[in-house]
Amino acid sequence: MLVRFRSFALLVASLVCLINLPLVAQDGPPTSDPFGSDPIAIPATDQGLPGTGPIRRYDWFQRLWKNKRSGWAKQIEQDQNAVVFLGDSITQGWGDHLGGSFGDMKVANRGISGDTTRGMLIRLDEDVLSLNPKCVVMLLGTNDLEEGASPETIASNLKLIVAELKKHNTDMPIVLCEVFPSSASKKRPADKIKQINQLYAQAVKGDPQVTLLDTWTLFANDQGDAKKEEFPDLLHPNQEGYAKWAAALRPIFATLGYLETEADHFEVEPGYESLFNGKDLTGWMFKANPEREEKKTSIAWPVFQEDIVFDGKTESSDGRYRAINGRLVVAMPPEGRRIQQMWTTREFPNDFILKLEFRATPNADSGVFLRQPQLQCRDYLLAGPYKDLKNYKPQDWNEMVVTVKDNVAHCTCNGEVLEEAFKLPETGPLGLEGDRGQMEYRRIRMKELP
């Protein structure tokens, strides 16, 4: 009788263990939708959600998240094909229409204060992709740092977001802004932000669909932190800060065809000859440089076995140099840096005055070649070498004037001297270099002197 009782007890115990087995397997895939019955609200747990790292669930944040997204759900039709700004409080704080910074360009602000990269990944489909964006501008990652996420975790979420955007539309431009500087006092130390931005650059390197905008150098002080005059709380930009961000974006939007869509109707002064007709690249070329094949460099540097002339062409053979509405655009290279030059097909042995206007994105690096030697043409205040200029206008049009007499050039920018006596050879073509960032030139004209 005792044996039978023991056998029965063992059988009962075994059944109990079998019944309880599913309760132990809590780390497996969820059996239901992680969003539950309310797709707008933040899911109660991380289980089944894409990405890694923090998702904020503070009461204030949950209310804000739901209120913002509920409102946007009602605007899906009216916001179709907008340029969508995805971000956190910095983006949200710019306002629904981004302060009117981009004229008639249709925009949709999808920033939520306090959001993290994982939060943006979770809401990407409903808040962004449902709008079939013309372009997506992203600023993300600073709040992850405050929550203790590593730069690697933050970058991994960025990769997932970019992959989803590219999957949705392989032709849609993506503008990725580097994480703005802040302060260690805000749990956002400079070294961590710099590491995030380096990982972001690695993640999108070589991807022609993504434009990486240097918005860290744009705002950082000498210690790599935010400046009080632009970020009063060392985290959120004031009106001056937003104006600088807008100015950095406008040239990119112009190149994409969203702004400055009218032709430049500038008339060349009497006695001057235009070297760029504003419509195509007639008179310009890539020069053969087979000698570069033997030179190893970590920076991309295209090699051409023969001259390539672009008469009648609106862009160079690689698409880097483009004629757009009176502007000669040297587009931002997907590699981050790519050194190349486009030259005039003519040489200029006589004395002359060269005038042109240029506009640079933050920290852009380019150059104007005068018969061969290079005069640096950059976003001077950030990229140097002329960092003390008083009249230079960042991310706006600046005039360069070069007067050549007896093989010596006097060079100015907005009336300030760049080079007093820049020595030149007796003859040679003019050239425009591309390196990093986007450079634009317009109104390129020359007057030969007697």
C-alpha positions as CSV (number, residue, x, y, z in Angstrom):
1,M,0.0,0.0,0.0
2,L,2.9,2.3,0.8
3,V,4.5,1.6,-2.5
4,R,1.3,2.5,-4.4
5,F,1.0,5.7,-2.5
6,R,4.6,6.7,-3.3
7,S,4.0,5.9,-7.0
8,F,0.9,8.1,-7.0
9,A,2.7,10.9,-5.3
10,L,5.5,10.8,-7.9
11,L,3.0,10.9,-10.7
12,V,1.2,13.9,-9.2
13,A,4.6,15.7,-8.8
14,S,5.5,15.0,-12.4
15,L,2.3,16.5,-13.6
16,V,2.7,19.6,-11.5
17,C,6.2,20.1,-13.0
18,L,4.9,19.7,-16.5
19,I,2.1,22.2,-15.9
20,N,4.5,24.7,-14.5
21,L,7.1,24.4,-17.3
22,P,5.8,27.2,-19.6
23,L,5.9,29.6,-16.6
24,V,9.6,29.2,-16.5
25,A,10.3,30.1,-20.2
26,Q,9.8,33.9,-19.8
27,D,12.6,34.9,-22.2
28,G,11.1,33.3,-25.3
29,P,9.2,35.1,-28.1
30,P,6.0,36.8,-27.0
31,T,2.8,35.0,-27.9
32,S,0.9,38.2,-28.5
33,D,1.4,41.7,-29.9
34,P,3.8,43.6,-27.6
35,F,1.8,46.8,-28.2
36,G,-1.3,45.2,-26.8
37,S,-4.7,46.8,-27.5
38,D,-3.3,50.4,-27.8
39,P,-0.7,50.8,-30.6
40,I,-0.1,54.4,-29.7
41,A,0.9,53.8,-26.1
42,I,4.3,52.7,-24.9
43,P,4.4,48.9,-24.5
44,A,4.4,47.9,-20.8
45,T,7.6,45.8,-21.2
46,D,10.5,45.5,-23.6
47,Q,9.6,42.0,-24.6
48,G,9.2,41.5,-28.3
49,L,10.3,45.1,-29.2
50,P,13.0,45.8,-31.8
51,G,16.3,47.3,-30.9
52,T,18.2,47.4,-27.6
53,G,18.7,49.9,-24.9
54,P,16.5,52.1,-22.9
55,I,12.8,52.9,-23.5
56,R,11.5,55.6,-21.2
57,R,8.3,54.9,-19.2
58,Y,8.1,57.9,-16.8
59,D,4.5,59.0,-16.3
60,W,5.1,62.4,-17.9
61,F,6.8,60.8,-20.9
62,Q,4.1,58.2,-21.4
63,R,1.5,61.0,-21.4
64,L,3.5,63.1,-23.9
65,W,4.3,60.1,-26.1
66,K,0.6,59.2,-26.4
67,N,-0.7,62.8,-26.8
68,K,1.8,63.6,-29.6
69,R,1.2,60.3,-31.5
70,S,-2.5,60.5,-31.2
71,G,-2.4,63.9,-32.8
72,W,-0.1,62.9,-35.5
73,A,-2.3,59.9,-36.4
74,K,-5.0,62.4,-37.4
75,Q,-2.6,64.2,-39.7
76,I,-1.3,61.3,-41.8
77,E,-3.0,62.4,-45.0
78,Q,-2.2,66.1,-44.8
79,D,1.5,65.3,-44.0
80,Q,2.1,63.0,-46.9
81,N,5.4,63.5,-48.8
82,A,6.7,66.0,-46.2
83,V,10.3,66.3,-45.2
84,V,10.0,64.6,-41.8
85,F,12.2,65.6,-38.9
86,L,12.6,62.6,-36.4
87,G,14.1,63.3,-33.0
88,D,13.6,64.2,-29.4
89,S,13.1,67.4,-27.4
90,I,15.6,69.4,-29.6
91,T,13.4,68.6,-32.6
92,Q,10.1,69.0,-30.8
93,G,11.2,72.4,-29.4
94,W,11.6,73.7,-33.0
95,G,7.9,73.8,-33.3
96,D,5.4,72.2,-35.7
97,H,6.6,74.3,-38.7
98,L,10.3,74.5,-37.6
99,G,10.0,78.2,-37.1
100,G,9.3,78.8,-40.8
101,S,13.0,78.2,-41.4
102,F,12.5,76.5,-44.8
103,G,9.9,78.7,-46.5
104,D,7.3,76.8,-48.5
105,M,9.0,73.4,-48.1
106,K,6.5,71.0,-46.6
107,V,7.7,69.7,-43.2
108,A,6.4,67.4,-40.5
109,N,8.0,67.5,-37.0
110,R,8.0,64.1,-35.4
111,G,10.1,64.9,-32.3
112,I,9.1,63.8,-28.9
113,S,10.8,65.3,-25.8
114,G,12.8,62.7,-23.9
115,D,12.7,60.0,-26.6
116,T,15.5,57.6,-27.2
117,T,16.8,55.9,-30.3
118,R,14.9,52.7,-29.4
119,G,11.7,54.7,-28.9
120,M,12.1,56.3,-32.3
121,L,12.7,52.8,-33.8
122,I,9.5,51.5,-32.2
123,R,7.3,54.4,-33.5
124,L,9.1,54.7,-36.9
125,D,6.4,53.0,-38.9
126,E,3.3,54.9,-37.8
127,D,5.0,58.3,-37.2
128,V,7.4,58.5,-40.2
129,L,7.0,55.8,-42.8
130,S,3.2,56.2,-43.0
131,L,3.8,59.7,-44.3
132,N,5.8,58.4,-47.3
133,P,8.4,61.1,-46.7
134,K,10.2,63.0,-49.4
135,C,13.2,63.0,-47.1
136,V,13.9,62.2,-43.4
137,V,16.1,64.3,-41.2
138,M,17.3,62.7,-38.0
139,L,18.8,64.0,-34.8
140,L,18.9,61.2,-32.1
141,G,20.9,59.6,-29.3
142,T,21.5,62.2,-26.6
143,N,18.8,60.9,-24.3
144,D,20.2,57.4,-24.5
145,L,23.3,58.7,-22.9
146,E,21.4,60.1,-19.9
147,E,19.8,56.7,-19.4
148,G,23.2,55.0,-19.4
149,A,23.3,53.4,-22.8
150,S,26.6,52.8,-24.5
151,P,27.6,54.4,-27.7
152,E,27.6,51.0,-29.4
153,T,24.0,50.4,-28.3
154,I,22.9,53.8,-29.6
155,A,24.6,53.2,-33.0
156,S,23.0,49.7,-33.3
157,N,19.6,51.3,-33.1
158,L,20.6,53.9,-35.6
159,K,21.6,51.2,-38.0
160,L,18.1,49.5,-37.6
161,I,16.3,52.8,-38.2
162,V,18.4,53.5,-41.4
163,A,17.7,50.0,-42.6
164,E,14.0,50.4,-42.2
165,L,14.0,53.8,-44.0
166,K,16.0,52.3,-46.9
167,K,13.7,49.3,-47.0
168,H,10.7,51.6,-47.3
169,N,12.1,53.7,-50.1
170,T,15.5,53.1,-51.7
171,D,15.5,56.5,-53.3
172,M,14.5,58.6,-50.3
173,P,17.2,61.0,-49.1
174,I,18.2,60.6,-45.4
175,V,20.0,63.4,-43.6
176,L,21.7,62.3,-40.4
177,C,22.7,65.1,-38.1
178,E,25.6,64.4,-35.7
179,V,24.6,64.4,-32.0
180,F,24.9,68.0,-30.7
181,P,27.4,68.7,-28.0
182,S,26.1,69.0,-24.4
183,S,27.9,68.6,-21.1
184,A,29.1,66.1,-18.6
185,S,26.8,67.9,-16.1
186,K,23.9,66.7,-18.2
187,K,25.3,63.1,-18.2
188,R,26.3,63.7,-21.8
189,P,30.1,64.0,-21.8
190,A,32.0,65.1,-24.9
191,D,34.0,61.9,-25.3
192,K,30.8,59.8,-25.4
193,I,29.1,62.1,-27.9
194,K,32.2,62.1,-30.1
195,Q,32.2,58.3,-29.9
196,I,28.6,58.1,-31.0
197,N,29.2,60.4,-33.9
198,Q,32.2,58.3,-35.0
199,L,30.1,55.2,-34.9
200,Y,27.3,56.9,-36.8
201,A,29.9,57.9,-39.5
202,Q,31.1,54.3,-39.8
203,A,27.5,53.0,-40.0
204,V,26.6,55.2,-43.1
205,K,30.0,55.4,-44.7
206,G,29.7,54.7,-48.4
207,D,25.9,54.9,-48.5
208,P,24.9,57.5,-51.1
209,Q,21.4,57.6,-49.7
210,V,22.6,59.1,-46.4
211,T,24.0,62.6,-45.9
212,L,25.9,62.9,-42.7
213,L,25.9,66.6,-41.5
214,D,28.6,67.8,-39.2
215,T,26.4,69.4,-36.5
216,W,28.8,68.6,-33.7
217,T,31.7,70.8,-34.9
218,L,29.1,73.4,-35.7
219,F,28.1,73.9,-32.1
220,A,31.0,72.5,-30.0
221,N,33.4,74.8,-28.0
222,D,37.1,74.1,-27.5
223,Q,36.3,71.5,-24.8
224,G,33.7,69.8,-27.0
225,D,30.8,71.0,-25.0
226,A,27.7,73.1,-25.9
227,K,28.1,76.9,-25.7
228,K,25.9,78.8,-23.2
229,E,25.1,81.5,-25.7
230,E,23.5,78.9,-28.0
231,F,22.4,76.2,-25.5
232,P,21.4,78.1,-22.2
233,D,20.8,74.8,-20.4
234,L,23.7,73.1,-22.2
235,L,21.2,70.7,-23.9
236,H,18.5,72.6,-25.8
237,P,19.3,75.3,-28.5
238,N,17.8,78.7,-28.2
239,Q,16.7,80.8,-31.2
240,E,20.3,81.4,-32.2
241,G,21.1,77.7,-32.1
242,Y,18.1,76.8,-34.2
243,A,19.0,79.4,-36.7
244,K,22.5,77.8,-37.1
245,W,21.0,74.4,-37.5
246,A,18.6,75.7,-40.2
247,A,21.4,77.4,-42.0
248,A,23.4,74.2,-42.0
249,L,20.5,72.3,-43.6
250,R,19.4,74.7,-46.2
251,P,22.3,74.0,-48.7
252,I,21.5,70.3,-48.5
253,F,17.9,70.9,-49.2
254,A,18.8,73.2,-52.1
255,T,20.9,70.4,-53.6
256,L,18.0,68.0,-53.2
257,G,15.8,70.4,-55.1
258,Y,13.5,71.4,-52.2
259,L,14.8,75.0,-51.9
260,E,16.3,77.6,-54.2
261,T,14.6,76.1,-57.2
262,E,14.7,79.2,-59.4
263,A,17.6,79.9,-61.7
264,D,20.2,82.5,-60.7
265,H,19.6,85.5,-62.9
266,F,22.9,87.2,-62.2
267,E,24.3,89.4,-65.0
268,V,28.1,89.4,-65.5
269,E,29.7,92.9,-65.3
270,P,31.0,94.5,-68.5
271,G,34.5,93.2,-69.3
272,Y,34.1,90.0,-67.4
273,E,33.6,86.5,-69.0
274,S,31.6,83.8,-67.2
275,L,33.5,80.5,-66.7
276,F,30.4,78.6,-65.6
277,N,27.2,79.1,-67.5
278,G,25.0,78.0,-64.6
279,K,23.3,75.3,-66.6
280,D,25.9,72.7,-67.3
281,L,29.6,71.9,-66.9
282,T,30.7,73.1,-70.3
283,G,34.4,74.2,-70.1
284,W,35.2,71.9,-67.2
285,M,36.8,68.5,-67.0
286,F,38.5,65.8,-64.9
287,K,42.2,65.7,-65.7
288,A,44.0,62.4,-66.2
289,N,46.0,61.5,-63.1
290,P,47.3,57.9,-63.5
291,E,50.3,58.8,-61.3
292,R,47.9,58.6,-58.3
293,E,47.5,54.8,-58.8
294,E,50.9,54.2,-57.1
295,K,50.1,56.4,-54.1
296,K,48.4,54.8,-51.2
297,T,46.1,56.9,-49.0
298,S,43.4,56.2,-46.5
299,I,41.3,58.9,-48.1
300,A,39.3,58.1,-51.3
301,W,41.1,59.7,-54.3
302,P,39.7,58.8,-57.7
303,V,42.1,58.0,-60.6
304,F,41.4,58.8,-64.2
305,Q,43.4,57.3,-67.0
306,E,42.4,60.1,-69.5
307,D,40.8,63.5,-69.5
308,I,37.0,63.5,-69.1
309,V,35.4,66.6,-70.5
310,F,31.9,67.6,-69.4
311,D,30.7,69.9,-72.1
312,G,26.9,69.9,-72.2
313,K,26.7,67.6,-69.1
314,T,24.8,68.7,-66.0
315,E,27.0,66.6,-63.8
316,S,30.4,64.9,-63.7
317,S,30.8,61.3,-64.6
318,D,30.7,60.3,-60.9
319,G,27.9,62.7,-60.0
320,R,30.0,64.7,-57.5
321,Y,30.0,68.0,-59.4
322,R,26.6,69.2,-60.5
323,A,25.1,72.2,-62.2
324,I,21.9,73.2,-60.3
325,N,20.1,76.4,-60.9
326,G,23.2,78.5,-61.4
327,R,25.2,76.8,-58.7
328,L,28.2,74.5,-59.2
329,V,27.7,72.0,-56.4
330,V,30.5,69.8,-55.1
331,A,28.3,67.3,-53.3
332,M,29.1,65.7,-50.0
333,P,31.0,62.4,-50.6
334,P,29.4,59.2,-49.2
335,E,32.9,58.1,-48.0
336,G,33.1,61.1,-45.7
337,R,36.1,62.4,-47.5
338,R,37.0,62.1,-51.2
339,I,39.7,64.3,-52.7
340,Q,39.3,65.2,-56.4
341,Q,39.5,68.3,-58.6
342,M,37.6,69.6,-61.6
343,W,39.5,71.8,-63.9
344,T,38.8,74.3,-66.6
345,T,39.7,73.1,-70.1
346,R,41.5,76.4,-70.7
347,E,44.7,77.8,-69.3
348,F,45.1,81.5,-68.2
349,P,48.6,82.9,-68.9
350,N,47.6,86.6,-68.7
351,D,47.0,88.8,-65.6
352,F,43.4,88.6,-64.5
353,I,40.8,89.3,-61.8
354,L,38.8,86.2,-60.8
355,K,35.5,86.7,-58.9
356,L,33.3,83.9,-57.5
357,E,30.9,83.2,-54.6
358,F,31.0,80.1,-52.5
359,R,28.9,78.5,-49.8
360,A,30.1,75.7,-47.4
361,T,28.3,73.3,-45.1
362,P,29.7,73.1,-41.5
363,N,33.4,72.3,-41.5
364,A,33.5,71.7,-45.3
365,D,36.9,71.6,-47.0
366,S,37.5,72.6,-50.6
367,G,39.9,74.7,-52.6
368,V,40.3,76.9,-55.6
369,F,43.3,76.1,-57.8
370,L,45.0,79.1,-59.4
371,R,47.0,77.9,-62.4
372,Q,47.9,74.9,-60.2
373,P,48.6,76.1,-56.6
374,Q,45.6,75.7,-54.2
375,L,44.0,78.5,-52.3
376,Q,42.1,77.0,-49.4
377,C,38.3,77.6,-49.8
378,R,36.5,76.2,-46.7
379,D,34.0,76.9,-44.0
380,Y,36.8,79.1,-42.7
381,L,35.7,79.7,-39.1
382,L,35.5,76.0,-38.3
383,A,37.9,74.4,-40.9
384,G,40.5,77.1,-41.1
385,P,43.0,78.2,-42.0
386,Y,41.6,81.8,-41.9
387,K,39.6,81.4,-38.6
388,D,39.8,85.1,-37.6
389,L,37.8,86.6,-40.5
390,K,35.2,89.1,-39.4
391,N,33.1,89.3,-42.6
392,Y,32.8,85.6,-43.4
393,K,29.2,84.3,-43.3
394,P,28.9,80.7,-42.2
395,Q,26.6,78.6,-44.4
396,D,25.8,81.6,-46.6
397,W,27.3,83.1,-49.8
398,N,30.7,84.7,-49.6
399,E,32.6,86.5,-52.3
400,M,36.2,85.6,-53.2
401,V,38.2,88.0,-55.4
402,V,41.6,87.1,-56.8
403,T,43.7,89.6,-58.6
404,V,46.7,88.2,-60.4
405,K,49.6,90.5,-61.6
406,D,53.0,89.3,-62.7
407,N,52.3,85.8,-61.4
408,V,51.4,86.9,-57.9
409,A,47.8,86.7,-56.6
410,H,46.1,89.0,-54.0
411,C,43.2,87.0,-52.6
412,T,40.3,88.3,-50.5
413,C,37.0,87.0,-49.0
414,N,34.3,89.6,-48.5
415,G,37.0,92.3,-48.7
416,E,39.3,90.7,-46.1
417,V,42.7,89.6,-47.2
418,L,43.3,85.8,-47.3
419,E,46.7,85.9,-49.1
420,E,48.6,89.1,-49.8
421,A,51.1,87.7,-52.3
422,F,50.3,84.2,-53.4
423,K,52.9,83.0,-55.9
424,L,51.7,81.4,-59.1
425,P,53.3,79.8,-62.2
426,E,53.2,81.5,-65.5
427,T,50.1,79.7,-66.8
428,G,47.7,77.0,-66.0
429,P,44.0,76.2,-65.6
430,L,41.6,77.0,-62.7
431,G,40.3,74.2,-60.6
432,L,37.7,73.4,-57.8
433,E,38.5,70.8,-55.3
434,G,36.2,68.5,-53.3
435,D,37.2,67.0,-50.0
436,R,34.7,66.8,-47.2
437,G,31.3,68.4,-46.7
438,Q,29.4,70.1,-49.5
439,M,30.8,73.2,-51.3
440,E,28.9,75.3,-53.8
441,Y,30.2,77.9,-56.3
442,R,28.4,80.4,-58.4
443,R,28.9,83.5,-60.5
444,I,32.4,82.4,-61.5
445,R,33.8,85.0,-63.8
446,M,37.1,86.5,-65.0
447,K,38.4,89.7,-66.5
448,E,41.7,89.6,-68.2
449,L,43.9,92.6,-67.5
450,P,46.0,94.5,-70.1
